[in-house]
């Protein structure tokens, strides 16, 4: 998994980089076909924002979160993107359904 962390109006410190890396590693535990993750950390006035774009399984997923604290924004972002990755995995795994029995009468 390729991880890119960018900061807009905020310096990406080694502590922030380590925290984001730790949270995004959770994605590969749920879905092994995560190709790349791009994380952007942004500060506007008093809002701390984090957004991520994930390329996994041939799909592109996007999530963002805003909080008063950057670490809280990263936590919220990780939860949102993790939920999307698990849903994608379930959709890809359950793609083939059993064919319905068309010989049975609908009134039976």
N, CA, C and O atoms as CSV, one atom per row, in Angstrom:
chain,resi,resn,atom,element,x,y,z
A,1,UNK,N,N,0.854,-1.175,0.000
A,1,UNK,CA,C,0.000,0.000,0.000
A,1,UNK,C,C,0.896,1.233,0.000
A,1,UNK,O,O,1.810,1.366,0.814
A,2,UNK,N,N,0.609,2.115,-0.925
A,2,UNK,CA,C,1.349,3.379,-1.009
A,2,UNK,C,C,0.567,4.438,-0.250
A,2,UNK,O,O,-0.616,4.644,-0.522
A,3,UNK,N,N,1.202,5.108,0.690
A,3,UNK,CA,C,0.552,6.112,1.522
A,3,UNK,C,C,1.206,7.466,1.292
A,3,UNK,O,O,2.418,7.616,1.451
A,4,UNK,N,N,0.394,8.452,0.914
A,4,UNK,CA,C,0.862,9.820,0.701
A,4,UNK,C,C,0.140,10.727,1.687
A,4,UNK,O,O,-1.089,10.743,1.740
A,5,UNK,N,N,0.907,11.479,2.467
A,5,UNK,CA,C,0.328,12.393,3.453
A,5,UNK,C,C,0.772,13.805,3.108
A,5,UNK,O,O,1.967,14.083,3.000
A,6,UNK,N,N,-0.199,14.695,2.936
A,6,UNK,CA,C,0.061,16.074,2.554
A,6,UNK,C,C,-0.592,17.002,3.572
A,6,UNK,O,O,-1.659,16.691,4.101
A,7,UNK,N,N,0.036,18.124,3.844
A,7,UNK,CA,C,-0.537,19.108,4.754
A,7,UNK,C,C,-0.762,20.431,4.050
A,7,UNK,O,O,0.128,20.946,3.373
A,8,UNK,N,N,-1.963,20.980,4.216
A,8,UNK,CA,C,-2.279,22.318,3.707
A,8,UNK,C,C,-2.433,23.227,4.914
A,8,UNK,O,O,-3.307,23.004,5.752
A,9,UNK,N,N,-1.612,24.225,5.008
A,9,UNK,CA,C,-1.609,25.187,6.109
A,9,UNK,C,C,-1.296,24.512,7.437
A,9,UNK,O,O,-1.619,25.042,8.501
A,10,UNK,N,N,-0.670,23.348,7.374
A,10,UNK,CA,C,-0.249,22.654,8.592
A,10,UNK,C,C,1.002,21.849,8.261
A,10,UNK,O,O,1.112,21.261,7.185
A,11,UNK,N,N,1.935,21.833,9.196
A,11,UNK,CA,C,3.139,21.040,9.005
A,11,UNK,C,C,2.852,19.607,9.435
A,11,UNK,O,O,2.334,19.366,10.525
A,12,UNK,N,N,3.190,18.671,8.578
A,12,UNK,CA,C,2.988,17.260,8.905
A,12,UNK,C,C,4.191,16.802,9.727
A,12,UNK,O,O,5.257,16.502,9.189
A,13,UNK,N,N,3.993,16.757,11.026
A,13,UNK,CA,C,5.069,16.370,11.940
A,13,UNK,C,C,5.242,14.851,11.909
A,13,UNK,O,O,4.347,14.134,11.462
A,14,UNK,N,N,6.372,14.368,12.376
A,14,UNK,CA,C,6.560,12.916,12.443
A,14,UNK,C,C,5.488,12.219,13.293
A,14,UNK,O,O,5.099,11.089,12.997
A,15,UNK,N,N,5.016,12.888,14.343
A,15,UNK,CA,C,3.960,12.300,15.177
A,15,UNK,C,C,2.652,12.166,14.395
A,15,UNK,O,O,1.981,11.137,14.480
A,16,UNK,N,N,2.287,13.208,13.631
A,16,UNK,CA,C,1.074,13.132,12.799
A,16,UNK,C,C,1.229,12.068,11.724
A,16,UNK,O,O,0.300,11.303,11.466
A,17,UNK,N,N,2.389,12.015,11.100
A,17,UNK,CA,C,2.645,11.030,10.048
A,17,UNK,C,C,2.516,9.609,10.605
A,17,UNK,O,O,1.915,8.743,9.968
A,18,UNK,N,N,3.075,9.371,11.789
A,18,UNK,CA,C,3.004,8.044,12.408
A,18,UNK,C,C,1.561,7.691,12.776
A,18,UNK,O,O,1.139,6.545,12.619
A,19,UNK,N,N,0.811,8.675,13.263
A,19,UNK,CA,C,-0.577,8.440,13.656
A,19,UNK,C,C,-1.438,8.087,12.441
A,19,UNK,O,O,-2.233,7.149,12.494
A,20,UNK,N,N,-1.281,8.835,11.350
A,20,UNK,CA,C,-2.032,8.560,10.130
A,20,UNK,C,C,-1.653,7.195,9.570
A,20,UNK,O,O,-2.522,6.435,9.143
A,21,UNK,N,N,-0.370,6.883,9.571
A,21,UNK,CA,C,0.088,5.589,9.067
A,21,UNK,C,C,-0.512,4.443,9.869
A,21,UNK,O,O,-0.961,3.447,9.303
A,22,UNK,N,N,-0.516,4.590,11.188
A,22,UNK,CA,C,-1.093,3.559,12.049
A,22,UNK,C,C,-2.582,3.363,11.759
A,22,UNK,O,O,-3.052,2.228,11.681
A,23,UNK,N,N,-3.319,4.451,11.600
A,23,UNK,CA,C,-4.757,4.358,11.355
A,23,UNK,C,C,-5.070,3.792,9.969
A,23,UNK,O,O,-6.037,3.048,9.807
A,24,UNK,N,N,-4.263,4.138,8.977
A,24,UNK,CA,C,-4.533,3.660,7.618
A,24,UNK,C,C,-4.087,2.208,7.412
A,24,UNK,O,O,-4.549,1.552,6.478
A,25,UNK,N,N,-3.199,1.700,8.268
A,25,UNK,CA,C,-2.823,0.286,8.187
A,25,UNK,C,C,-4.013,-0.614,8.479
A,25,UNK,O,O,-4.042,-1.770,8.057
A,26,UNK,N,N,-4.986,-0.090,9.195
A,26,UNK,CA,C,-6.203,-0.839,9.510
A,26,UNK,C,C,-6.943,-1.248,8.243
A,26,UNK,O,O,-7.624,-2.273,8.220
A,27,UNK,N,N,-6.809,-0.446,7.186
A,27,UNK,CA,C,-7.497,-0.754,5.929
A,27,UNK,C,C,-7.001,-2.063,5.331
A,27,UNK,O,O,-7.789,-2.846,4.802
A,28,UNK,N,N,-5.698,-2.299,5.413
A,28,UNK,CA,C,-5.148,-3.510,4.803
A,28,UNK,C,C,-5.497,-4.754,5.602
A,28,UNK,O,O,-5.431,-5.861,5.068
A,29,UNK,N,N,-5.864,-4.601,6.863
A,29,UNK,CA,C,-6.318,-5.761,7.638
A,29,UNK,C,C,-7.668,-6.239,7.138
A,29,UNK,O,O,-7.953,-7.436,7.169
A,30,UNK,N,N,-8.508,-5.308,6.674
A,30,UNK,CA,C,-9.845,-5.672,6.219
A,30,UNK,C,C,-9.893,-6.036,4.739
A,30,UNK,O,O,-10.723,-6.842,4.320
A,31,UNK,N,N,-9.000,-5.438,3.950
A,31,UNK,CA,C,-9.061,-5.629,2.499
A,31,UNK,C,C,-7.643,-5.554,1.963
A,31,UNK,O,O,-6.992,-4.514,2.068
A,32,UNK,N,N,-7.160,-6.650,1.388
A,32,UNK,CA,C,-5.758,-6.701,0.984
A,32,UNK,C,C,-5.482,-6.068,-0.376
A,32,UNK,O,O,-4.322,-5.971,-0.777
A,33,UNK,N,N,-6.513,-5.638,-1.091
A,33,UNK,CA,C,-6.301,-5.049,-2.421
A,33,UNK,C,C,-6.297,-3.523,-2.399
A,33,UNK,O,O,-6.658,-2.893,-3.394
A,34,UNK,N,N,-5.895,-2.921,-1.284
A,34,UNK,CA,C,-5.737,-1.465,-1.203
A,34,UNK,C,C,-4.430,-1.102,-1.894
A,34,UNK,O,O,-3.357,-1.523,-1.462
A,35,UNK,N,N,-4.519,-0.319,-2.966
A,35,UNK,CA,C,-3.339,0.033,-3.753
A,35,UNK,C,C,-2.667,1.281,-3.196
A,35,UNK,O,O,-1.464,1.283,-2.938
A,36,UNK,N,N,-3.449,2.342,-3.012
A,36,UNK,CA,C,-2.858,3.594,-2.537
A,36,UNK,C,C,-3.854,4.362,-1.681
A,36,UNK,O,O,-5.069,4.232,-1.829
A,37,UNK,N,N,-3.300,5.163,-0.785
A,37,UNK,CA,C,-4.094,6.032,0.076
A,37,UNK,C,C,-3.449,7.413,0.046
A,37,UNK,O,O,-2.260,7.554,0.333
A,38,UNK,N,N,-4.226,8.421,-0.299
A,38,UNK,CA,C,-3.763,9.811,-0.283
A,38,UNK,C,C,-4.512,10.545,0.821
A,38,UNK,O,O,-5.737,10.649,0.778
A,39,UNK,N,N,-3.785,11.050,1.804
A,39,UNK,CA,C,-4.382,11.752,2.940
A,39,UNK,C,C,-3.960,13.210,2.881
A,39,UNK,O,O,-2.781,13.519,2.704
A,40,UNK,N,N,-4.932,14.108,3.030
A,40,UNK,CA,C,-4.661,15.546,3.067
A,40,UNK,C,C,-5.153,16.082,4.407
A,40,UNK,O,O,-6.325,15.936,4.755
A,41,UNK,N,N,-4.247,16.699,5.148
A,41,UNK,CA,C,-4.574,17.327,6.419
A,41,UNK,C,C,-4.619,18.828,6.178
A,41,UNK,O,O,-3.706,19.394,5.576
A,42,UNK,N,N,-5.681,19.470,6.649
A,42,UNK,CA,C,-5.911,20.874,6.329
A,42,UNK,C,C,-6.390,21.607,7.580
A,42,UNK,O,O,-7.119,21.046,8.398
A,43,UNK,N,N,-5.978,22.852,7.719
A,43,UNK,CA,C,-6.439,23.702,8.809
A,43,UNK,C,C,-7.009,24.975,8.210
A,43,UNK,O,O,-6.336,25.662,7.441
A,44,UNK,N,N,-8.262,25.295,8.564
A,44,UNK,CA,C,-8.900,26.548,8.165
A,44,UNK,C,C,-9.509,27.175,9.414
A,44,UNK,O,O,-10.446,26.630,9.997
A,45,UNK,N,N,-8.991,28.279,9.805
A,45,UNK,CA,C,-9.381,28.973,11.028
A,45,UNK,C,C,-9.300,28.010,12.207
A,45,UNK,O,O,-8.198,27.612,12.585
A,46,UNK,N,N,-10.422,27.622,12.798
A,46,UNK,CA,C,-10.392,26.732,13.959
A,46,UNK,C,C,-10.776,25.303,13.603
A,46,UNK,O,O,-10.860,24.452,14.488
A,47,UNK,N,N,-11.006,25.029,12.343
A,47,UNK,CA,C,-11.408,23.690,11.918
A,47,UNK,C,C,-10.193,22.888,11.458
A,47,UNK,O,O,-9.400,23.348,10.636
A,48,UNK,N,N,-10.067,21.699,11.996
A,48,UNK,CA,C,-9.022,20.765,11.585
A,48,UNK,C,C,-9.698,19.737,10.685
A,48,UNK,O,O,-10.642,19.073,11.113
A,49,UNK,N,N,-9.239,19.594,9.462
A,49,UNK,CA,C,-9.884,18.703,8.512
A,49,UNK,C,C,-8.907,17.649,8.013
A,49,UNK,O,O,-7.715,17.908,7.849
A,50,UNK,N,N,-9.436,16.464,7.777
A,50,UNK,CA,C,-8.657,15.377,7.203
A,50,UNK,C,C,-9.510,14.739,6.111
A,50,UNK,O,O,-10.703,14.504,6.303
A,51,UNK,N,N,-8.896,14.464,4.976
A,51,UNK,CA,C,-9.612,13.799,3.894
A,51,UNK,C,C,-8.698,12.750,3.272
A,51,UNK,O,O,-7.475,12.891,3.266
A,52,UNK,N,N,-9.317,11.702,2.751
A,52,UNK,CA,C,-8.541,10.604,2.183
A,52,UNK,C,C,-9.204,10.108,0.910
A,52,UNK,O,O,-10.429,10.059,0.800
A,53,UNK,N,N,-8.364,9.741,-0.047
A,53,UNK,CA,C,-8.794,9.091,-1.278
A,53,UNK,C,C,-8.087,7.746,-1.323
A,53,UNK,O,O,-6.860,7.673,-1.253
A,54,UNK,N,N,-8.876,6.682,-1.441
A,54,UNK,CA,C,-8.333,5.324,-1.402
A,54,UNK,C,C,-8.630,4.642,-2.731
A,54,UNK,O,O,-9.766,4.647,-3.205
A,55,UNK,N,N,-7.595,4.057,-3.326
A,55,UNK,CA,C,-7.757,3.234,-4.522
A,55,UNK,C,C,-7.660,1.784,-4.075
A,55,UNK,O,O,-6.610,1.326,-3.624
A,56,UNK,N,N,-8.779,1.065,-4.209
A,56,UNK,CA,C,-8.819,-0.323,-3.744
A,56,UNK,C,C,-9.749,-1.131,-4.623
A,56,UNK,O,O,-10.874,-0.718,-4.906
A,57,UNK,N,N,-9.274,-2.272,-5.048
A,57,UNK,CA,C,-10.125,-3.175,-5.812
A,57,UNK,C,C,-10.672,-2.571,-7.082
A,57,UNK,O,O,-11.773,-2.918,-7.510
A,58,UNK,N,N,-9.916,-1.668,-7.694
A,58,UNK,CA,C,-10.381,-1.027,-8.921
A,58,UNK,C,C,-11.381,0.093,-8.698
A,58,UNK,O,O,-11.939,0.617,-9.662
A,59,UNK,N,N,-11.617,0.465,-7.470
A,59,UNK,CA,C,-12.559,1.536,-7.131
A,59,UNK,C,C,-11.826,2.654,-6.412
A,59,UNK,O,O,-10.750,2.446,-5.850
A,60,UNK,N,N,-12.414,3.836,-6.436
A,60,UNK,CA,C,-11.872,4.984,-5.719
A,60,UNK,C,C,-12.871,5.380,-4.635
A,60,UNK,O,O,-14.037,5.646,-4.924
A,61,UNK,N,N,-12.413,5.418,-3.406
A,61,UNK,CA,C,-13.245,5.788,-2.271
A,61,UNK,C,C,-12.748,7.104,-1.702
A,61,UNK,O,O,-11.545,7.367,-1.697
A,62,UNK,N,N,-13.670,7.935,-1.220
A,62,UNK,CA,C,-13.311,9.234,-0.668
A,62,UNK,C,C,-14.069,9.457,0.630
A,62,UNK,O,O,-15.245,9.109,0.741
A,63,UNK,N,N,-13.394,10.034,1.606
A,63,UNK,CA,C,-14.038,10.408,2.862
A,63,UNK,C,C,-13.316,11.615,3.435
A,63,UNK,O,O,-12.131,11.832,3.178
A,64,UNK,N,N,-14.053,12.397,4.216
A,64,UNK,CA,C,-13.423,13.511,4.918
A,64,UNK,C,C,-14.091,13.676,6.274
A,64,UNK,O,O,-15.205,13.201,6.497
A,65,UNK,N,N,-13.394,14.353,7.173
A,65,UNK,CA,C,-13.924,14.594,8.500
A,65,UNK,C,C,-13.346,15.897,9.030
A,65,UNK,O,O,-12.240,16.303,8.673
A,66,UNK,N,N,-14.130,16.542,9.896
A,66,UNK,CA,C,-13.735,17.829,10.462
A,66,UNK,C,C,-13.933,17.761,11.971
A,66,UNK,O,O,-14.939,17.232,12.444
A,67,UNK,N,N,-12.985,18.291,12.721
A,67,UNK,CA,C,-13.081,18.303,14.184
A,67,UNK,C,C,-12.275,19.476,14.728
A,67,UNK,O,O,-11.595,20.184,13.985
A,68,UNK,N,N,-12.368,19.667,16.045
A,68,UNK,CA,C,-11.594,20.729,16.685
A,68,UNK,C,C,-10.141,20.331,16.857
A,68,UNK,O,O,-9.268,21.191,16.972
A,69,UNK,N,N,-9.874,19.031,16.875
A,69,UNK,CA,C,-8.531,18.502,17.080
A,69,UNK,C,C,-8.143,17.672,15.860
A,69,UNK,O,O,-8.973,16.928,15.337
A,70,UNK,N,N,-6.903,17.784,15.399
A,70,UNK,CA,C,-6.469,17.059,14.209
A,70,UNK,C,C,-6.519,15.548,14.423
A,70,UNK,O,O,-6.898,14.801,13.521
A,71,UNK,N,N,-6.143,15.107,15.602
A,71,UNK,CA,C,-6.165,13.677,15.889
A,71,UNK,C,C,-7.597,13.131,15.871
A,71,UNK,O,O,-7.827,12.012,15.413
A,72,UNK,N,N,-8.556,13.914,16.367
A,72,UNK,CA,C,-9.960,13.505,16.325
A,72,UNK,C,C,-10.456,13.453,14.884
A,72,UNK,O,O,-11.224,12.561,14.525
A,73,UNK,N,N,-10.026,14.397,14.059
A,73,UNK,CA,C,-10.406,14.389,12.644
A,73,UNK,C,C,-9.840,13.157,11.942
A,73,UNK,O,O,-10.513,12.556,11.104
A,74,UNK,N,N,-8.612,12.779,12.276
A,74,UNK,CA,C,-7.997,11.591,11.679
A,74,UNK,C,C,-8.741,10.338,12.130
A,74,UNK,O,O,-8.962,9.427,11.333
A,75,UNK,N,N,-9.129,10.287,13.411
A,75,UNK,CA,C,-9.895,9.142,13.913
A,75,UNK,C,C,-11.224,9.000,13.173
A,75,UNK,O,O,-11.588,7.905,12.744
A,76,UNK,N,N,-11.937,10.103,13.027
A,76,UNK,CA,C,-13.213,10.074,12.312
A,76,UNK,C,C,-13.039,9.669,10.859
A,76,UNK,O,O,-13.833,8.897,10.321
A,77,UNK,N,N,-12.004,10.188,10.230
A,77,UNK,CA,C,-11.706,9.842,8.840
A,77,UNK,C,C,-11.409,8.349,8.712
A,77,UNK,O,O,-11.905,7.691,7.798
A,78,UNK,N,N,-10.609,7.823,9.617
A,78,UNK,CA,C,-10.250,6.407,9.570
A,78,UNK,C,C,-11.491,5.530,9.722
A,78,UNK,O,O,-11.623,4.514,9.040
A,79,UNK,N,N,-12.397,5.921,10.617
A,79,UNK,CA,C,-13.627,5.152,10.798
A,79,UNK,C,C,-14.481,5.165,9.537
A,79,UNK,O,O,-15.004,4.129,9.126
A,80,UNK,N,N,-14.622,6.338,8.922
A,80,UNK,CA,C,-15.452,6.457,7.717
A,80,UNK,C,C,-14.875,5.658,6.548
A,80,UNK,O,O,-15.599,4.925,5.874
A,81,UNK,N,N,-13.585,5.801,6.316
A,81,UNK,CA,C,-12.981,5.130,5.165
A,81,UNK,C,C,-12.912,3.623,5.412
A,81,UNK,O,O,-13.026,2.841,4.469
A,82,UNK,N,N,-12.728,3.208,6.660
A,82,UNK,CA,C,-12.720,1.786,6.998
A,82,UNK,C,C,-14.099,1.172,6.732
A,82,UNK,O,O,-14.196,0.059,6.215
A,83,UNK,N,N,-15.140,1.886,7.081
A,83,UNK,CA,C,-16.501,1.413,6.821
A,83,UNK,C,C,-16.738,1.242,5.323
A,83,UNK,O,O,-17.347,0.262,4.895
A,84,UNK,N,N,-16.258,2.193,4.528
A,84,UNK,CA,C,-16.428,2.099,3.079
A,84,UNK,C,C,-15.647,0.924,2.493
A,84,UNK,O,O,-16.136,0.242,1.592
A,85,UNK,N,N,-14.441,0.684,2.997
A,85,UNK,CA,C,-13.619,-0.418,2.489
A,85,UNK,C,C,-14.263,-1.763,2.831
A,85,UNK,O,O,-14.294,-2.667,1.996
A,86,UNK,N,N,-14.780,-1.896,4.059
A,86,UNK,CA,C,-15.448,-3.147,4.426
A,86,UNK,C,C,-16.689,-3.383,3.574
A,86,UNK,O,O,-16.973,-4.515,3.181
A,87,UNK,N,N,-17.428,-2.312,3.289
A,87,UNK,CA,C,-18.617,-2.437,2.439
A,87,UNK,C,C,-18.245,-2.835,1.019
A,87,UNK,O,O,-18.932,-3.649,0.402
A,88,UNK,N,N,-17.159,-2.267,0.494
A,88,UNK,CA,C,-16.673,-2.623,-0.837
A,88,UNK,C,C,-16.274,-4.092,-0.879
A,88,UNK,O,O,-16.600,-4.798,-1.834
A,89,UNK,N,N,-15.578,-4.550,0.140
A,89,UNK,CA,C,-15.161,-5.946,0.193
A,89,UNK,C,C,-16.377,-6.865,0.216
A,89,UNK,O,O,-16.401,-7.880,-0.480
A,90,UNK,N,N,-17.379,-6.518,1.006
A,90,UNK,CA,C,-18.597,-7.330,1.060
A,90,UNK,C,C,-19.306,-7.356,-0.287
A,90,UNK,O,O,-19.811,-8.398,-0.706
A,91,UNK,N,N,-19.344,-6.238,-0.953
A,91,UNK,CA,C,-19.995,-6.182,-2.269
A,91,UNK,C,C,-19.252,-7.031,-3.292
A,91,UNK,O,O,-19.874,-7.741,-4.082
A,92,UNK,N,N,-17.933,-6.961,-3.280
A,92,UNK,CA,C,-17.153,-7.742,-4.233
A,92,UNK,C,C,-17.248,-9.230,-3.928
A,92,UNK,O,O,-17.285,-10.047,-4.848
A,93,UNK,N,N,-17.287,-9.589,-2.668
A,93,UNK,CA,C,-17.356,-10.988,-2.275
A,93,UNK,C,C,-18.744,-11.578,-2.561
A,93,UNK,O,O,-18.842,-12.728,-2.990
A,94,UNK,N,N,-19.808,-10.814,-2.332
A,94,UNK,CA,C,-21.173,-11.293,-2.521
A,94,UNK,C,C,-21.700,-10.991,-3.911
A,94,UNK,O,O,-22.913,-10.908,-4.106
A,95,UNK,N,N,-20.823,-10.828,-4.865
A,95,UNK,CA,C,-21.227,-10.451,-6.210
A,95,UNK,C,C,-22.058,-11.529,-6.883
A,95,UNK,O,O,-23.010,-11.221,-7.599
A,96,UNK,N,N,-21.711,-12.781,-6.662
A,96,UNK,CA,C,-22.429,-13.880,-7.301
A,96,UNK,C,C,-23.502,-14.393,-6.349
A,96,UNK,O,O,-23.207,-14.900,-5.267
A,97,UNK,N,N,-24.744,-14.249,-6.775
A,97,UNK,CA,C,-25.863,-14.701,-5.971
A,97,UNK,C,C,-26.384,-16.019,-6.533
A,97,UNK,O,O,-26.134,-16.355,-7.690
A,98,UNK,N,N,-27.101,-16.749,-5.709
A,98,UNK,CA,C,-27.737,-17.956,-6.214
A,98,UNK,C,C,-28.820,-17.548,-7.190
A,98,UNK,O,O,-29.511,-16.547,-6.995
A,99,UNK,N,N,-28.959,-18.336,-8.240
A,99,UNK,CA,C,-30.001,-18.031,-9.212
A,99,UNK,C,C,-31.342,-18.423,-8.615
A,99,UNK,O,O,-31.461,-19.483,-8.000
A,100,UNK,N,N,-32.348,-17.584,-8.788
A,100,UNK,CA,C,-33.663,-17.926,-8.226
A,100,UNK,C,C,-34.281,-19.090,-8.992
A,100,UNK,O,O,-34.017,-19.284,-10.178
A,101,UNK,N,N,-35.099,-19.848,-8.300
A,101,UNK,CA,C,-35.771,-20.992,-8.898
A,101,UNK,C,C,-36.972,-20.470,-9.684
A,101,UNK,O,O,-37.991,-20.107,-9.096
A,102,UNK,N,N,-36.856,-20.433,-10.989
A,102,UNK,CA,C,-37.911,-19.894,-11.842
A,102,UNK,C,C,-38.977,-20.928,-12.174
A,102,UNK,O,O,-40.007,-20.587,-12.755
A,103,UNK,N,N,-38.746,-22.187,-11.813
A,103,UNK,CA,C,-39.735,-23.224,-12.134
A,103,UNK,C,C,-40.848,-23.267,-11.106
A,103,UNK,O,O,-41.928,-23.778,-11.402
A,104,UNK,N,N,-40.625,-22.754,-9.925
A,104,UNK,CA,C,-41.669,-22.764,-8.885
A,104,UNK,C,C,-42.708,-21.692,-9.211
A,104,UNK,O,O,-42.383,-20.606,-9.690
A,105,UNK,N,N,-43.957,-22.032,-8.938
A,105,UNK,CA,C,-45.029,-21.063,-9.219
A,105,UNK,C,C,-45.045,-20.010,-8.134
A,105,UNK,O,O,-44.758,-20.321,-6.978
A,106,UNK,N,N,-45.375,-18.758,-8.473
A,106,UNK,CA,C,-45.346,-17.689,-7.493
A,106,UNK,C,C,-46.447,-17.812,-6.454
A,106,UNK,O,O,-46.333,-17.217,-5.383
A,107,UNK,N,N,-47.520,-18.569,-6.732
A,107,UNK,CA,C,-48.623,-18.671,-5.784
A,107,UNK,C,C,-48.490,-19.869,-4.843
A,107,UNK,O,O,-49.370,-20.110,-4.017
A,108,UNK,N,N,-47.409,-20.609,-4.964
A,108,UNK,CA,C,-47.254,-21.825,-4.146
A,108,UNK,C,C,-46.839,-21.539,-2.743
A,108,UNK,O,O,-46.672,-22.464,-1.948
